[in-house]
Amino acid sequence: MKESLTNRLSQDELHELCALTQGEQNNHLKEELYQLTLDNDRRVAINALWTFTHFALADNEWLYAKHDQLIDRCLNEQDTTKLRLMLNLLLRQPYAEEEIRTDFIDYCLMQLTNSKSPYAIRAQCIKLAYEQMKYWPELLNELRQTLDMIACEPLSPGLRSAWRQVMKKL
Protein backbone atom coordinates (compact mmCIF):
# COMPACT_ATOMS: atom_id res chain seq x y z
CA MET A 1 0.00 0.00 0.00
CA LYS A 2 2.86 2.37 0.80
CA GLU A 3 4.16 2.02 -2.75
CA SER A 4 0.90 3.35 -4.19
CA LEU A 5 1.03 6.39 -1.88
CA THR A 6 4.53 7.55 -2.82
CA ASN A 7 3.38 9.45 -5.92
CA ARG A 8 0.59 11.86 -6.70
CA LEU A 9 -2.72 9.99 -6.66
CA SER A 10 -5.21 10.20 -9.50
CA GLN A 11 -8.93 10.15 -8.71
CA ASP A 12 -9.09 6.56 -9.98
CA GLU A 13 -6.22 5.47 -7.70
CA LEU A 14 -7.84 7.24 -4.78
CA HIS A 15 -11.18 5.51 -5.39
CA GLU A 16 -9.36 2.20 -5.79
CA LEU A 17 -7.69 2.63 -2.38
CA CYS A 18 -11.04 3.48 -0.80
CA ALA A 19 -12.66 0.43 -2.40
CA LEU A 20 -9.79 -1.78 -1.24
CA THR A 21 -10.28 -0.77 2.41
CA GLN A 22 -14.11 -0.71 2.48
CA GLY A 23 -16.10 -2.86 4.87
CA GLU A 24 -15.45 -4.29 8.32
CA GLN A 25 -13.58 -7.26 6.85
CA ASN A 26 -10.88 -4.80 5.77
CA ASN A 27 -10.32 -3.06 9.11
CA HIS A 28 -6.74 -4.39 9.10
CA LEU A 29 -6.18 -2.51 5.82
CA LYS A 30 -7.69 0.64 7.34
CA GLU A 31 -5.24 0.29 10.22
CA GLU A 32 -2.37 -0.15 7.78
CA LEU A 33 -3.51 2.97 5.93
CA TYR A 34 -3.82 4.86 9.20
CA GLN A 35 -0.28 3.91 10.19
CA LEU A 36 0.87 5.34 6.87
CA THR A 37 -0.57 8.73 7.95
CA LEU A 38 2.29 8.71 10.47
CA ASP A 39 4.94 7.92 7.84
CA ASN A 40 8.11 10.01 7.70
CA ASP A 41 7.63 10.48 3.96
CA ARG A 42 5.41 13.57 3.75
CA ARG A 43 3.83 12.51 0.44
CA VAL A 44 2.86 9.09 1.82
CA ALA A 45 1.36 10.59 5.00
CA ILE A 46 -0.60 13.24 3.09
CA ASN A 47 -1.90 10.74 0.53
CA ALA A 48 -3.01 8.39 3.32
CA LEU A 49 -4.84 11.23 5.10
CA TRP A 50 -6.35 12.37 1.82
CA THR A 51 -7.64 8.84 1.18
CA PHE A 52 -9.41 8.84 4.55
CA THR A 53 -11.18 12.08 3.62
CA HIS A 54 -12.81 10.21 0.73
CA PHE A 55 -14.13 7.32 2.81
CA ALA A 56 -17.85 6.57 2.70
CA LEU A 57 -19.69 7.46 5.92
CA ALA A 58 -19.94 3.82 7.03
CA ASP A 59 -16.20 3.32 6.65
CA ASN A 60 -15.48 6.70 8.20
CA GLU A 61 -16.94 5.39 11.48
CA TRP A 62 -13.83 3.26 11.84
CA LEU A 63 -11.90 6.48 12.50
CA TYR A 64 -14.06 7.35 15.53
CA ALA A 65 -11.76 5.17 17.66
CA LYS A 66 -8.85 7.38 16.56
CA HIS A 67 -10.63 10.58 17.69
CA ASP A 68 -8.35 11.47 20.61
CA GLN A 69 -5.23 10.45 18.73
CA LEU A 70 -6.21 12.71 15.80
CA ILE A 71 -6.80 15.59 18.21
CA ASP A 72 -3.41 15.02 19.85
CA ARG A 73 -1.78 15.02 16.43
CA CYS A 74 -3.53 18.27 15.46
CA LEU A 75 -2.34 19.98 18.63
CA ASN A 76 1.26 19.27 17.64
CA GLU A 77 1.19 19.28 13.83
CA GLN A 78 3.40 21.84 12.06
CA ASP A 79 2.60 20.82 8.47
CA THR A 80 -0.47 22.82 7.40
CA THR A 81 -1.55 20.28 4.77
CA LYS A 82 -1.55 17.40 7.25
CA LEU A 83 -3.30 19.61 9.81
CA ARG A 84 -6.01 20.63 7.33
CA LEU A 85 -6.64 17.00 6.38
CA MET A 86 -6.80 15.84 10.01
CA LEU A 87 -9.19 18.67 10.91
CA ASN A 88 -11.31 17.59 7.96
CA LEU A 89 -11.44 14.07 9.39
CA LEU A 90 -12.39 15.44 12.80
CA LEU A 91 -15.23 17.45 11.24
CA ARG A 92 -16.75 14.16 10.10
CA GLN A 93 -16.87 12.80 13.64
CA PRO A 94 -19.52 13.20 16.34
CA TYR A 95 -18.82 15.22 19.50
CA ALA A 96 -20.54 13.91 22.63
CA GLU A 97 -20.94 16.32 25.54
CA GLU A 98 -19.14 14.05 27.99
CA GLU A 99 -16.13 13.52 25.72
CA ILE A 100 -15.28 17.14 24.88
CA ARG A 101 -11.65 18.12 25.31
CA THR A 102 -11.08 21.66 26.54
CA ASP A 103 -7.54 21.70 25.15
CA PHE A 104 -8.96 21.16 21.67
CA ILE A 105 -11.61 23.86 22.17
CA ASP A 106 -8.86 26.27 23.19
CA TYR A 107 -6.79 25.21 20.19
CA CYS A 108 -9.68 25.82 17.79
CA LEU A 109 -10.38 29.25 19.30
CA MET A 110 -6.71 30.16 19.03
CA GLN A 111 -6.49 29.01 15.40
CA LEU A 112 -9.66 30.74 14.26
CA THR A 113 -8.44 34.09 15.61
CA ASN A 114 -4.91 33.68 14.27
CA SER A 115 -4.74 35.81 11.14
CA LYS A 116 -1.51 34.02 10.15
CA SER A 117 -3.26 30.63 9.99
CA PRO A 118 -4.43 29.50 6.54
CA TYR A 119 -8.06 30.33 5.80
CA ALA A 120 -9.07 26.67 5.43
CA ILE A 121 -7.74 25.80 8.88
CA ARG A 122 -9.46 28.83 10.42
CA ALA A 123 -12.76 27.87 8.75
CA GLN A 124 -12.48 24.29 9.97
CA CYS A 125 -11.71 25.50 13.48
CA ILE A 126 -14.81 27.72 13.48
CA LYS A 127 -16.96 24.69 12.71
CA LEU A 128 -15.10 22.44 15.15
CA ALA A 129 -15.36 25.02 17.93
CA TYR A 130 -19.12 25.16 17.45
CA GLU A 131 -19.48 21.36 17.38
CA GLN A 132 -17.71 21.14 20.73
CA MET A 133 -19.19 24.20 22.41
CA LYS A 134 -22.84 23.75 21.40
CA TYR A 135 -23.72 21.96 24.62
CA TRP A 136 -23.03 24.96 26.87
CA PRO A 137 -24.74 28.37 26.45
CA GLU A 138 -21.90 30.22 28.20
CA LEU A 139 -19.37 28.74 25.76
CA LEU A 140 -21.60 29.59 22.81
CA ASN A 141 -21.63 33.17 24.03
CA GLU A 142 -17.82 33.12 24.11
CA LEU A 143 -17.78 31.72 20.57
CA ARG A 144 -20.16 34.44 19.39
CA GLN A 145 -17.90 37.11 20.87
CA THR A 146 -14.86 35.56 19.22
CA LEU A 147 -16.62 35.40 15.86
CA ASP A 148 -17.77 39.01 16.24
CA MET A 149 -14.16 39.95 16.85
CA ILE A 150 -12.88 38.37 13.61
CA ALA A 151 -15.80 39.74 11.55
CA CYS A 152 -13.98 43.09 11.42
CA GLU A 153 -11.05 41.70 9.46
CA PRO A 154 -11.09 40.85 5.75
CA LEU A 155 -12.22 37.22 5.42
CA SER A 156 -11.84 34.92 2.44
CA PRO A 157 -15.06 33.62 0.89
CA GLY A 158 -14.56 30.20 2.53
CA LEU A 159 -13.86 31.68 5.93
CA ARG A 160 -16.81 34.07 5.59
CA SER A 161 -19.03 31.10 4.68
CA ALA A 162 -17.96 29.11 7.75
CA TRP A 163 -18.47 32.24 9.87
CA ARG A 164 -22.01 32.71 8.48
CA GLN A 165 -22.94 29.04 8.92
CA VAL A 166 -21.96 29.03 12.57
CA MET A 167 -23.48 32.45 13.28
CA LYS A 168 -26.84 31.15 11.97
CA LYS A 169 -26.64 28.27 14.43
CA LEU A 170 -25.84 30.64 17.29
N, C-alpha and C positions, 0 to 999 in steps of 0.2 A: 504494500500500500504506500509506503514511503516513497518508493520510486515514482509513482504516479503523481505525487505531490511536489516533486522537485522543480517542475516547470510550470509555466502559466497554464491554468486549466481552461479548456473551452467549456461552453455550456453543456455540450454532450458528455464530456468527461466528468463534469460536476454532477450531472444527473445520473451517470453511471455509478459514481461513488455512492450517491444517496441510495440508489436502488440496491446496490451491493450490501448496504448496512441496514436496510429496512427490516422491520419485524423483530419480535422478541428473540427469535432463534438466532439472530445476528448480534446480540448484545455484546458478545466478545469482540466483534469487529468494530462496534461503536466504541468500546473501551480502547481498542488499538488506535482508532482514529483520534480519540480524546488524548491519548498519550502523545500523539504526534503534534498536538497543539502546544506541547511543552518542549518540542524539539529545538535544538540550538540553531538549526538552519531556519532563518527567518521566513523564507519562502514556504517551507514545509509547514511551519506552524500557522502561518496566515492562511494557506490553502486549506488546512484541516479545519480551522475556525470558520472559514468561509463556507466550507461544505456543511458544517452544522447549521449555519444560518439558512440553508435551503432544505432542511429536514421537514418532512410532513409533520403536522401537529402531533399525531400519535407517536411518532419516533422521537419528537422533540421532548416528550415526557421523560424519556430516559435521562435527559440532562438535569432534571429536577434534583436528583441525588447529588449533583455536582454544584448545587446552588452556592453553598458557603465557600467552596473552593474557588469558584468563579469570582465571587466577591473579593476574596482575599487576593486573587491575582490582579483584579482591577485596581485595588488599593495600592499596589506596588508596581504596576505596569508603566514603563516609560515609552514604549512604542505606541504611537497614536493609532496606527492601523489595528494592531492587536487589541488595544483598549476599545476601540469603536466596535469591533466585531464581538468582543465579550459582552459589552454593554447591550448590544443587539440581542445576544442570546439571553441575557438577564431580563430584557423587556418581554420576552416570550414566556416568562415563568410567572407563576402566581406568587403573591405576597400575602401570607397569613399574618394576622395581627400579632399572634404570639411568637412569631419567628423573625420579627423585624430587627435589623441590626442598626443601632444608632451610629456606629462608625461609618456605615455605608450611606446613611441619610446625610451625615455631615459631609462626607466626600462628595455626594451629588450636589449639595448646596454650594460647596466650595467650587466645584467645577462649573456649575451653571452661571456663577457670578464672575468667573475668571475670563476676562476679555481676551486673554492670550490662548485659551483653549480653543481647539477647532470647533466650528459651528455645530458639526454633527454630534460631537461629544456633549456639547452644552445642551443641545436639543434632547438627546437621549437622557441626560441627567435631569432635565425638567420633568420628563415623563416618569422616570424612575423615582424621583423625589415624591411626586404625587402618589404613585402606586404604594409607596411605603407610608406616607404621612396621612393618607385618606381616612384612617381609623380614628384620628384624634383631632377635634376641632381646633385646639390651640396650636397644633403643628400646621394645620391647614392655613391658619391665620399667618403664621410665620412664613409659609411658602408664598402666600399672596403678597406679603410685604416684600419678600425677596424678588418676586416677579415684577412687582411695581417698580422696584429699584432698577432692574435691568431694562425696563420698557423705555427708559430715557435714552439709551444708547442705540446706535444704528444696528439693527438686527438683520441677518440674512433672511431670505424668504423661508428657508427651512426652520430656522430658529424662531422666526415670527410665528410660523404655523404651529410649532410645538407650544409656544407661549400661549397662543389663542386657544388651542385645544384644552390645555390645562386650566386656563382662566375660565372657560365655559363650565368646566366641572366644579370649579370653586364657587 
